[in-house]
Amino acid sequence: MDKSTEQTVLFPELFSKPAVVMFDGETLSSDGGALLLAAVEREMGLIARVSGHILDRRDPLRIEYTIQELFRQRTLSIAMGYADGNDAQDLRRDPVLRLMSRGTRSPLSTLGSQPTLSRFENAPSAREQVAMIRTFEIEVVNRLKKTHKRPHLITIDVDGSEDRTHGQQAFAFFNGHYDSWCFIPNFAFISFDEDPELYLVHARLRPGNSPPARGTIPFVRRIVNQLKRKFPGARIRVRMDAGYATPAVFDSLERLKVEYIVAMGSNSVLLRKAEPFLAEARVEAKRTDQSARVFGDFEYSTKNWSHPRRVIVKAEVVAFSGRELRDNPRFVITNLGQRPRRVYEIYCARGNSENRIKELKLDLEIDRTSCSRFLANQFRVTMTAVAYALYQQLRASLRRTELQRATVATIRHRLLKIGVRVTESVRRIVLHFPAAYPGRALWLRLARSLRAAVI
């Protein structure tokens, strides 16, 4: 570090002696616990497989960082909370990130700079991006096959979201539903039986004017076929919100022979068929002066549907003190045979996927899509998805601990954001953690589960 640019902060009266702050700890890092992520990545091999699709078009004589090193640097930086590419200018000297990204083959060199990473993010072609997305899907399913041997039910939750844009990003359009200029990313999660974890299996960016179901049918066909091959005895169920309720989606789900529950927006025909149930709910709401719900079902079809389908209605009447009763009906289309209330409860569990999308946005900033090129933004989404997969694997190792349901931000704060001093000799690398670190016991337990030897 250039000593002439160092800044010193002085607190002359804060303590009994003057306190001086200097940013000169060349061998210090605030991310010592990130070694756990590196251990998870070593076992999964996800970064090597996903980044293996990127063709290196650079001059071989001028290459300092391999494609895999740059992918690992950017992905692990995102995982540690540095979603902005500009952070690389300072992080390139971080000793822990340097170890995780480059190992010890060049211990004195720095990591890729912000301009280097910017060129890297803009390098992959559309074909390579598609290959990376599909490899991510395959790797997630293969990993789940190792941890879930004989599931009875596999649920696929597909959901879109809003990714607001604030610049001149390509394919950012105004979307009337969200009332903003945005992208519309598509996410999918897999869950097994009673396992509360929803595993991210698909993350794809779409232009802001995309219909909600755009690109969904090929993905669902692809993932369902993979799951049938890996889990031949399991039932497969698909849940979607109302944006996906199109004739093509329904026909595709039925051809795949899967269970499905898909919400549908209200219309005059559905309201007319739901009126007997709403009338019953109004009577109950007037009698109790409280909101009331009645569940029912009926068959429904449109001229674009190949045949009638079962509709579950939640006929809800909402009571507010001092106001008129308000109808609030909801509809879902399904091929399940359970009672209406039970089917609607199964659909409502889809809300957990929205929590996972919030986790992706708030804790890993998957919506930090500020590049001008659309493909570069998709690449950021893919790297963030890989970072999230690492955390999900880490969370699986935390079962039967107080952090078994912790969010990414909590895991990062409690286990990864640890100050450390790094020293290196000819024989070994030593990371000196604080003796007063309160999470020591849990950290060591997790390290053991990741094949570390505690001596």
N, C-alpha and C positions, 0 to 999 in steps of 0.2 A: 504494500500500500504506500502511496506517495505521502511521506510524512508532512509535506508542506500543505496538504489539503485537510489534515486532521483538524477537528474542532473539539475544543475542550469546554465542558460545562462546569461552572463553579457555583456551588450552593454555600455561601460563606457562613450563614447563620442557621442552617437547618439542624445541625447537631452541635455537640460541644467543640468539635473541630471542623474546619472547612472540609466540605465534601467535593471531590473533583471527579468528573465523569469523562472518560476518554474512550473513544471507539477504536481501540488499537489491539484487540484480542485476535490475532491472526489465527490461532489454533483453537478458538472457541466457537461454539455453535449453539443456537437456541433450539435445535431440533435433534438432540441426541437420541431420543426414543424412536426416531424414524428407522433405526436399524430393524425394528420389528417388521415394518413394511417391506424392507429389503429382503428379510427372511421369508416373508409370505410370497413375495414376487419370485424368489428363487425356486420355491416349491411349485408354484403355479406355472412359471415359464410363459406367462401371458404376454408380456411385453415383447419378448423375442418372436413369438408366433404372429402377433398382430403387426408389428413393425416389419416383419419379413416380406411383406407385400410391396414395400416402397422401393422402387428402383433408384439406385444412387446414380444420378446423372452428372455428378461433379467431376472435375478434373482430378484423377487419382493422385497426381503429384502435389496437389494443394489441400488434400483432406487432412484435417486434424482430428475431427470427431466423426465416429461412425454414425450411421443412421440409427442404430440401436441405442447408442449412447445419448444422442440428442432426444430420442423418443423417451428414454428412461429419465433423463434430466427434466424434461418438460412435464411428464406425467407425475413424477414424484414431487415436483414443485407444486403442482396443482393439488396433489394429495395433502401437502403440508400447509395449504392455505394461501399459496402465492399464485393466484389465477392470472394475474396481470403479467404479460410477457416482459414489461419494463423492469420487473423485479429481478430479472436475470442479471442485470448489470451489477448488482451487489451480491446476489446469491452465487455468482460464478466462483467466488472465493470461499464459500462456506465449506469447511473441511468434511462435514458429515455428508452433505449432498454430493460433494466431489467423490467421496468414497463409494457411495451408493451408485453413482452414475458411471464412474470410470474405474472403480477398483483401485488397485495400487500400481497399475502398470505405468502410470505417469503421475506420481504423487505430487510433483511440484507444479504441474500445469493447472490452469484455471478451466472452468467449464465454458460452454458456449455462451457468447454474449447475446444481448438482445437482438442486434442485427442478424446474427447467425441463426438464432431461433426463429426470427421472423421469416427469413428465407426458407428455413426448414418447414414451417407451417404452410407455406405457399407452394411447396414442392410436389406433394402427392397429386396424381391425376384422378379424374373421376372414377376410372376403372379400378385404380388402387384403393380408393376410398370404399368402394362397394366391397372389394375383397376383404378389407379390414373389418368392415361391419359384419360380414358373414362369418369370418373367422372368429370374431368375438362371440357371436351366437353359438357357434359350434363348441368353442372352448368352455363356455359357461355350461352348456348341456353336458359335456363330457365330465366336467368337474362335479356337477350335481349327481351324475350317475354313480360316482364313487362314494358320495355321502348319503344318498337316498336309494337303498338297494331295491326295495319292493313297495313302492307307494301304491296306494289304492286310487287316489285322486290327485291329478295335477291340474292346477288352475292357472290360466294365462290371463292376466289383466292388461288390456291395451288402453292407453289413454293419451290424448294430446294435451298440449299446454301452450301457454303464451310466452314467447321470448321477445321482449320489447327491444326495439332498436332505437338508437339515438344519433345516427349518423347517415352516411351514404353507403351502407352495406348493400351489396347486390342481392336482389330478390327479397328485399324487405318491402312489404306492401301494407297498405292500410287494411285492417280487418275490422269489419263492422261489428262482429260478435264481441271482440275484445276492446273495440273502440280505441285502437292504437296501431301504430306502425310496428310491425313485428315479424318474426318467423313463427312457424307452428311446428315445433319438434314433436315427434311421435315416440312414445316410450312403451315398453312392454316388460312385464315382470312375471316370474314363475314362482308359484308356491306349491308346497306338497302337504297334503293331508292337514294335520294340526300344527305343522311347523309355522310359527308366526313370521318368519323371515320371508320377504319378497325379494327374489333375486333378479337383478336387472339383467335382461337378456338382449335388449334392443334399444338403441338410441339413435334416431335419425332426424336430421334437420330438414325442414320443408319450407318452401317459400310462404310468405305471409298470406297469400291469397289461395292457398291450397284448401280443397275440400277436406273435412276432417278424416274421411276414409281413404285419402290418397295414399297409395303404396301399402295399404294394410293387408289386402288380400294376398299378394305374393309373400309377404312376411309370415302371415298366419299359416299359409299352406306350407311354407318352408319349415317353420318351427314345429308345427304339429307332426309333420312327417318325421322330423328328427326325434321327437319325443316318443312316437310310436315305435321307432326302431330301437331306442335305448330302453324304453319301459313298456314292453309289449303287453303286459297285463293290466296297465293302469287306465282308468277313465280319464278323459281330458275334457276340461270345461273352459269355455272362453267367456269373459265378461267385458263389456264395452259400454260406454255412455251413449247418449242419444245421437251424437254426431256420426256414429258408425252405422246407424240403422238405415241401410240402403238395401234394395232388392239383391244386388250383386253380393253383398256381404252375407246376407242370410242364405242365399243359394250356395255360396262357397262353404260356409260352415256346415251345411247339411250334406254336401258332397263329401266333406272330410269326416262325416259321422262323429261329430263331437257334440257334447252338451254346450248350450249357449244361453246366456242371459244378456240381452241388449236393451238398454233404455230407449224409449221413443218419445218424441215430443207430442204434445197434445194437438188434437184437431177436432173438428165438429163431430165426426163419426165416433171417435173414441169417447168424447164427452157425452154423446147421446147414449152410448152403450154403458157408460159408467154411471148414468143418472140414478138408477135404482140403488146403487151402493152409496152414492153421495146423499141421497134422500135419507137413507138409514143413518148415516153419520150425522146429518143435520138434526135429526130427532134426538140422538144421543147427546149431541153438543148442547142443544137447548135444555134438555133435562138436567144435565150436570153443570151447565154453565162453564164447561171446559172443552178443550179441543178433543176431537174424537176421530178415530180411524176405523174404517171397515175395509177388509180385503176381499177381493173377488176375482173372478176370471171369466173370460169369454173368448170366442173366436173372432178373428178380424182379418181382413184382406183388403188390398187395393188392386187397381187394375194392372199395376206393374208387378205384383207378386205372382209367383207361380202357383201358390195354393194358400189357403187360410192358415193362420198360425195362432198359437195360444197367447193371449194377452193377460197379464196380471195387473190389476189396478189397485193402487192404494188410494182409497177414497177418503181423503183427510179433510176435515172441516176445522178451521182454526178459529178459536175464540179469543178475542182481546177484550179486556175490561172496558166498557163504555163504547164499544164499536160493534158494527154488524158482523155476523159470522161470515167467514171468507172460505170459499172452496179452494182446496189445494190438491188436486188429483195428480197422481204420478202413474206412469205406465212403463212396463217392461215386456219385451217379447221373449219367449222362451220355448224350449222343447222339453223342459223338465216336467215331471209328473207330480211333484210334491204339492202340498196344500199351498194356496196363494200366499199366506203370511210367511211361510217358511221360504218360499222362492224369493220373496222380496227381501227377507233378511239375508239370504245368500247374496243377492245383488248388492245390498248396502255394504257388505264387507269389502266391496271394491274400493271404498274410500281409503283403505290403507295404502293403496297405490298412489293416491294423491299425496299422502304424507311422505312417501319415498321420493316423489318428485320435488316436494318442498325441501327435503334433505339434500337432494342434488343441487338445487338452486341456492339454498341458503348456506350450506356448509362447503360445497365444492364449486359453486358459481358456474354451473354448466351453461348458464345463460350469458356468460362473458364472451359473447360472439361479436366482437367489435372490429374484426378484420373487414377490409373492404371487399374481399373476394369470398364468395359463398363457400367454395370448397375448403378454404382455410378455416372458416368457421365450423364446417362439418368436422374437420380434423380435430379442432379443439374439443368438440362434443365427444368424439371417439376417445381421445386421450382422457377426458374426464370420466367417461364410462369405465375405462380400464382402471383409473384410480379408485372409483367407487367399488369395483369388483374386488380390489385388494382389501378395502375396508370391510367388505362383507365377509371375506374369508377370515380376516382378523377377528371380526365380531363372532364368527362361528367358534373360534378358539377361546372366546370369553364366556361360553355357556357355563351355567352354574356359578357365575360370579356376579358381583353387583353391577357389572357393566354389560350384562348379556343382552340388554335391550337398549343400550346407549346409542345415541346418534353419532354420526361422524365427528361433529364438533366436540362432543364430550370425550370421545376416545382420543382425539387429537390433543385436547387440552390436558387430559389426565395421564396419558401414557406416552405421547410422542413429543410434546413441547417441553423438553427437559434440557436445561443448560448443561453443556458438557465441554470438557477440555480434551483435545485429541493430541496424543503424542505418538510418534512413530520411531521405531528403531529398526535395525536390520532384521530382527527376528519377529517382531510383532507390532501390532497397533493397539494402543491402550486408550480407552475412552473413560475419562474420570468424571463420573456422575456426582451430583451433590450428595453428601452424606445425609443431609436433612430431607432428601426427597421422600415424601410420605407414601408414595405408591410403590415403594421398592418391592414389597412381597408379591403384589399382583404382577408387576413387570417381570420379575424373575420366574414366576409361574408360567406366564405367557411365553417367555423365552424358552423355557424347557419344552413346552408343547410344540415349539417350532424347531426342535432338534438342537437347541443350544446346550452345551455342557456347562453346568454350574459347578465350579471347582472351589 
